[in-house]
Amino acid sequence: MEFRIIDNKGTAEGYCLIKSVEKKINVKGVPYLDMVLTDRTGEIGAKLWDYREEIHGWISPNMLVKVRGVISEFNGADQFRTERIRPVSDADGVRIEDFVPSAPYDGEAMLQAITEVVDGFENTQLQMLVQTILEEKKEQILYWPAAFKLHHAVRGGLLYHTLSLLRLAQDVCVIYPFVDRELLLAGTILHDIAKTEEFDVAQTGIASGYTTDGTLIGHLVRGAMIVERTAQTLGTDPEIVMLLEHMLLSHHGEPDFGAAVRPMFLEAEILSQLDMMDARIYEVQSAVSGVDKGEFSARQWALDNRKFYNHGRTIGGSDAHLL
């Protein structure tokens, strides 16, 4: 943990995320808080012994806070005795992205890049439909993850995954000019839009599980329902609506993977293949990034239980071309 020592008594202070918090009772019957605090360098157990509900009742998981206290050793591990704690304010200049796994780009920048593509559509009905849905979901998609676990399960992961697919789809249309470009791009942008209703997500941008709607309906069906509802309001051409709905319902490719129906026209098939490719690239890269050159990753159950080799030949650099 990156705490700063502020006096000769060993008092330390710093910014951190509350990973977990539990109110407990000590042997004298007095309540205290047992917490785990974390930042990008690690985590530490913490106690707030002088707990008072009227003062400290606001403390909960997934909050950014500034703390002051003393670090000591307990049972062979560091422990932080919390003396002061308060929520982070705008004046602190602290970014949540520095405390949780996050996409490499700012949400506003990624959304702007996607919006610029939609603004260039010649089909005004497709344009209006996509713009309306993006605007409706804007507050959530700026930080929403693309998954509970597995690929792009990070803050901003939904936009990161969507923008990656969008760039892939744009290049596919250059190579294969007979593809309906705007239909493919519209389906790509909207394919995971209902993940905003599938996961329980804190302001940290990390999912804690599935919602009831996400479990019973799922983002493929719910996404098609969002398209249907929005299109009825806008008076969108029913054929356009049908094609987009099919793309959303089929983008997982196979019923075994959650698809309501298999892709049955070219743009739907392309979207399904690109979606799987981007997810697998992310998962393989994540697997090998944690092992040394010449070593294998642990087995990845989502990738046929394979382990992956880090050949160490990856060329470093930025993927800033996405923006």
N, C-alpha and C positions, 0 to 999 in steps of 0.2 A: 504494500500500500504506500502511496506517495504522500505521506504526512510530513508536515513542516514543523520542526522543533522551534518553539517560540520563546522559551526561557530556559534558565539553568536548572530548572526543576524537572526538565524532561517533558513538559507539557507540549502536546502535539496537536495540530489542527490540519484540516484539509477537506476537500470535497469528495463525496462518495455516493454510491447508489445503495439504498437499502435493499438487499437481496431477499432477506426474510426477517420477520419480526414475530415474536411470541411473548405474550404477557404471562409471567409465571409468579409463583408465590414462594418466598424464601422460608426458612425454618421458623422464622418469627411471625409468619403470617402476613408479611409486608410484600406488596406487589413490586415487581421489577420487570424490565424488558430484556429479553435475550434476542440479540440481533446478529445478522451477518452483514457486514459492510463490504462493498467491493468497488474496485476501479479497474482500469485497464491493466494494472500490474499484478493484481491478485485480490485476495479477500482476507478478512480478519473477523474473528468472533468479537462481539462487543456486548457490554452490559450497561444498562442505564438503571443504576440502583435506586436513585432518588426519583422514582416514577410517581407522577401525580396526574390522574386522569384529566383534570381540568386544564392542565398545562401541556401534557404530552399525548393527549388522546388523538391527535391528528396523525401521529406517526404510523405509517403503513408501508408495505412492500412496494417496490418500484418507484420510490420517491428519491429525487436528488436532494441531498442535504449537505450542510456544512457542519462539521463536528469539531469539538475540542475536548481533549481528555489526556489520559496517560496510558502508555502502552507498557504492559507488564507480561510476565510469563506465567502461564497456568497449565499444569499437566503437560509440560514440554512444548507448548504452543503459545504464540503471542495472543494477547487479549487486550482489547481496548476498553478502558473504563471511561464511559461517556459522561462528561461534566456539563457540556453545553451542546445543544443541537437545534438547528433551525432549517426551514426549507430554503433551497437556493432561490435567489431572486434574479431578475433580469440584469441588475447592476453587477452581479458577480461575473457575468460573461462566461458562464460554464455551459458547455454543449453536451447534450445527452449522448451524442455520437461518440464522445470520448470515454463513455462508461459502459456501452453495450455494443455487441457485434453489429456493424452497420454496413450498408452499401457504400461503395467508394465515392458516390456522388450525392450531392444535396438533393432532397426531394423536389424542391422548387425547380432546380435546373433540369432534372429528368422529366418532370411534367411539362416544362416549357418546350423541351425538345420534341416530345410526343405531340403537343398541341400545335407546334409549327408544321408538322407533317399533315395533321388533320386540316389545318387552315388552307393547305394547298390542294385539297380535294376538289375535283371538278364536279363530282356528283354531290349536289347540294343537300340531297336527302340523307345520304350517308354522312356527310359532314355534320349536319345539324343533329343527327341521332347520336353520333359519337361525342360531339361537343357537349350535348345536354347531359349525357350520362357521366362524362368526366367531371363536369361542373358539379353535379349532384354528389359525386363521391370524393370530391377534391380534399376535403378536410381529413378523411381517413387515408386515402391512397398516398398522401405525402410521406407517411411514415410506416405504413402497413407492411408486414412481412408477407412473403409469398407462400409460406408453409409454417406448420407447427414444428415440424422437424424436417430433415432432409434439405432439398435445394432451396437456396435463397431465404432461409429461415432467419433473416436478420432485419434490423430496422431499415425500412426503405426497400426491402427485398422485392416487393410486388412491382414497384416501378422499375427497379433494376432488371428484373426478369423480363418485364414487358418491353422495355426499351431495347434490351439485347435481342429479343425476338423480332422486334420491329426492324432493326438494322439488318438482321439476317433476311427477313422477308423482302426488304427493299432490294437487296442484292440479288435474291432469287428472281425478282421481276426483271432485272437487267439481263440476266442470263436467259430467261425464258419469257420473251415479250408477249406471248400469247396468254399469260396468266392475267386474270382480272386484278390489276394492281390494287385498286382502291378497296375492293371487296376483301382481298387478302389482308391488307393493312388494317382495315376496320375490324375484322375478326380477330386479328392479332392483338390489337389494343384492348379489345373488350373480353378476350377469352377467359381471363381470371378475375374480372371485375367484381364478381360476387364473393370473392374471398374476404371482402370487407364484412360479409355477413356470416362467414363460415367459422371464423376464429374469435375467441376472446383475446383481446390485445390491450395491454396497458399503454400508457403514454410513452413508455420506453420503446415501443415498437416491437416487442417480443411477445409471441403468442403463448398463452398459458394452457390452451386446450381448445376444444371445439365447442361451438355454441350448439344449442338444441337444434336450431335451424340448419346449421352446418352438418349435423349428424343425420337428421331426418331427410333433408332436401339435398344439400350439397351445392357446391358452387357452379357445377355445370348446368343443372336444372334451374337454380335460382338466377343464374346469369341470363338464360334464355327468357325467363319471366321478366327480368328487368328490361330487356330489349323489347319484349312484347308490350309491356306497360308504357314505356316511353314512346314507342312507335305509334301506339293508339292516340296518345296525346298530340303527337306531331303530325299525324296523318301520313305516315311513311308508306311508301309503296309496299303492299303485302309480300311481293316476291322478294324484295330486298330483305324484309324482316325474316321471311322463311329461310333464306340462305344463311343469314347471320346466326339465326337460332340453331340451325343444323351444325354450323361450325363450332359453336359453343358446346353443344350437346355431344359432339363427336371428337373433341380435340384430345381426349385421352386414348383414342385409337381403338381400344378393345374393351368389351364389357368387363373382362377380368380386371382391367385397370380403372374401371369406373365410368367408361363411356356409356351413354344411354343408347347410342347407335354408332355403328362404324362410319367413318368418313365416306361420303358417296358422291363427291365431286372434287375437282382438282384442288381448289383453294383450301377446302377442308382437309384434304390429305396433306398438303404442304404444311398447314398450320400444325397438324398433329405431329408430323415428323420433326419440325423445327422445335416444337415444345419439348419433345423427348430429348432431342439433341442438346439443347441448352441446359436442361436439367441435369443430364448425364455429364456434360462438360464441367458444370459447377461441382457436382458431387465427386468426380474423379480428382479434379484439381484440389478440392478441399481435403480429400483423403491423403494425397501425396504431399501436400504442403506441410503436414505435421511430422514427416519422417525424413531422415537424412538421405543424402545421395547414396544410391546403391542398396537401399533398404526397401522393404515392402510395407505397405499400410496394413492395418488390421482388415479383416474381411468386411466387406460392405454388403450388408444383407439386402439393401435396396437395389444393388447391382449384381444380382444373381450370386450373392455371397462370395464374390471374387475379392482378392486382394490385389493391390496395384503397386507397380514398381516405380520408384522415383529414379529416373535415369539421369537427372541433373542437367539435362540439355536444354531446358526451357530458357528462352531468351527473356531477360528482364525487360521491364518497360511498362508504360501506362496503356490502358485501354481507353484513353480519353477520346478516341474516335467516336465513341458512343454519343458524345455531346457535340 
